[in-house]
Amino acid sequence: MIRSRNINKLNLVLLNSDKALSLFIWWTIVVFIIFGIFGSSLMIRGIIYQNNLIKELGNINQSLSTKRDSIQNEFQKIKDNEESIKILDSYLSAGYNLQDYLVDYSFISAETGLSLKSLINTSESDDSTALKVTSSHEGTGDVVSLVGKIEEMKRVSEIEKLDVRNGKDEKEVVINLKVFVLD
């Protein structure tokens, strides 16, 4: 009974167009206020987040474009210097590989008539792109020819010190070398 009475009152209010219009306007205002406050704040936060994300992605895209251009420039430099790189690669070994150097050096020493007594890796150079090597020779061979052959080797070497001692029958030669390598 109470329920039907409330429904009847509601029907009377809704039938009265002035009161119904006033009620609908108030409901609309309340709904806009509720959704405006809660809905727009979420929407504004979402827009701000997406705007920041768009700016960040733009910065990342610009950075990647700059890096791509830099890589393309470096690749072009490599292509332009490819012949020089091949020449350097043949004269500068990729690594220390003292065994191969010892074999080549032994052949050079034997060709000049001096026998190789020792070849010692004394230390790495300060700039770590070279090995310091001391070699000791003895015999009756030609020292000038030995120096020339060292300079003609397929590995860049710098003679830092050359010590020649002439004995009665043979010479004793000590050479301090700096052997360059690629890291």
DAKAZI-V994709 format. One record per residue. N is the residue number from 0. OMEGA is omega in whole degrees, 0 to 359 (none if undefined). NEAR is the number of other C-alpha atoms within 10 Angstrom. D_FIRST is the distance of its C-alpha to the first C-alpha in Angstrom with 2 decimals. Layout:
BEGIN
N/OMEGA/NEAR/D_FIRST ; N/OMEGA/NEAR/D_FIRST
END
This chain:
BEGIN
0/180/6/0.00 ; 1/181/7/3.76 ; 2/181/8/5.25 ; 3/178/9/5.24 ; 4/178/10/6.17 ; 5/178/11/8.71 ; 6/178/12/9.90 ; 7/178/12/10.54 ; 8/179/12/12.41 ; 9/178/13/14.28 ; 10/179/12/15.26 ; 11/180/13/16.56 ; 12/183/15/18.51 ; 13/178/16/19.92 ; 14/177/12/20.90 ; 15/190/11/22.87 ; 16/179/11/25.93 ; 17/180/11/27.38 ; 18/179/13/24.41 ; 19/179/16/23.88 ; 20/178/14/27.60 ; 21/179/12/27.63 ; 22/179/14/24.80 ; 23/178/13/26.68 ; 24/179/12/29.93 ; 25/178/12/28.66 ; 26/179/12/27.25 ; 27/179/12/30.62 ; 28/179/13/32.56 ; 29/180/12/30.69 ; 30/179/12/31.19 ; 31/179/13/34.86 ; 32/181/13/35.43 ; 33/180/12/34.01 ; 34/179/12/35.82 ; 35/181/14/38.80 ; 36/185/11/39.38 ; 37/182/11/38.80 ; 38/182/12/39.76 ; 39/178/13/42.78 ; 40/176/12/44.22 ; 41/180/12/44.25 ; 42/180/12/45.65 ; 43/176/11/48.31 ; 44/178/11/49.32 ; 45/179/12/49.68 ; 46/179/12/51.76 ; 47/179/12/53.97 ; 48/180/12/54.49 ; 49/178/12/55.38 ; 50/177/12/57.66 ; 51/179/12/59.49 ; 52/178/12/59.75 ; 53/178/12/61.24 ; 54/180/12/63.78 ; 55/178/12/64.71 ; 56/176/12/65.16 ; 57/177/12/67.27 ; 58/178/12/69.47 ; 59/179/12/69.83 ; 60/179/12/70.70 ; 61/178/12/73.29 ; 62/178/12/74.76 ; 63/177/12/74.99 ; 64/178/12/76.66 ; 65/179/12/79.18 ; 66/178/12/79.90 ; 67/178/12/80.25 ; 68/179/12/82.74 ; 69/179/12/84.62 ; 70/178/12/84.82 ; 71/178/12/86.05 ; 72/180/12/88.71 ; 73/178/12/89.84 ; 74/178/12/89.93 ; 75/177/12/92.07 ; 76/178/11/94.39 ; 77/178/13/94.77 ; 78/181/12/95.58 ; 79/184/11/98.08 ; 80/184/11/99.81 ; 81/179/12/99.67 ; 82/179/11/103.46 ; 83/180/12/103.95 ; 84/178/14/101.40 ; 85/179/11/103.31 ; 86/179/10/106.55 ; 87/180/15/105.03 ; 88/179/15/103.48 ; 89/181/13/106.90 ; 90/177/18/108.51 ; 91/181/22/105.76 ; 92/177/18/104.58 ; 93/180/12/100.92 ; 94/186/12/101.34 ; 95/173/18/104.21 ; 96/184/10/105.65 ; 97/181/15/108.90 ; 98/179/9/110.24 ; 99/178/10/110.61 ; 100/179/16/112.17 ; 101/179/16/114.62 ; 102/180/11/115.72 ; 103/182/15/116.24 ; 104/178/19/117.98 ; 105/178/17/120.27 ; 106/180/13/121.41 ; 107/180/22/122.12 ; 108/180/25/124.07 ; 109/180/15/126.12 ; 110/182/15/126.89 ; 111/179/19/128.51 ; 112/176/17/130.70 ; 113/178/23/128.84 ; 114/182/20/127.20 ; 115/178/20/123.78 ; 116/181/15/123.96 ; 117/174/14/120.37 ; 118/189/19/117.21 ; 119/173/13/114.81 ; 120/184/16/111.35 ; 121/178/14/111.80 ; 122/172/13/108.31 ; 123/177/15/105.61 ; 124/180/14/106.18 ; 125/184/9/104.22 ; 126/176/7/102.18 ; 127/173/12/101.38 ; 128/181/16/102.52 ; 129/173/23/105.94 ; 130/173/21/107.79 ; 131/185/20/110.92 ; 132/174/21/113.58 ; 133/179/20/117.12 ; 134/179/19/119.68 ; 135/183/18/123.14 ; 136/170/22/125.96 ; 137/180/21/129.61 ; 138/183/21/132.36 ; 139/185/16/134.87 ; 140/185/18/132.49 ; 141/181/14/131.72 ; 142/180/20/129.19 ; 143/178/10/128.82 ; 144/178/15/127.93 ; 145/179/19/125.33 ; 146/179/16/123.68 ; 147/180/12/123.70 ; 148/177/16/122.10 ; 149/179/20/119.38 ; 150/180/14/118.59 ; 151/182/13/118.44 ; 152/179/14/115.97 ; 153/175/15/112.61 ; 154/183/19/110.96 ; 155/180/18/111.20 ; 156/177/21/113.28 ; 157/178/15/114.71 ; 158/181/16/117.89 ; 159/182/12/117.49 ; 160/178/11/120.77 ; 161/182/14/123.87 ; 162/181/10/126.50 ; 163/176/14/129.74 ; 164/178/10/132.45 ; 165/175/12/135.70 ; 166/179/11/137.41 ; 167/185/5/140.85 ; 168/185/7/139.71 ; 169/181/13/136.09 ; 170/171/18/133.37 ; 171/185/18/130.29 ; 172/175/20/127.33 ; 173/182/20/124.03 ; 174/171/18/121.27 ; 175/184/20/118.00 ; 176/169/21/115.47 ; 177/184/23/111.99 ; 178/185/23/110.29 ; 179/179/22/107.25 ; 180/173/20/104.17 ; 181/177/14/100.78 ; 182/none/11/97.78
END
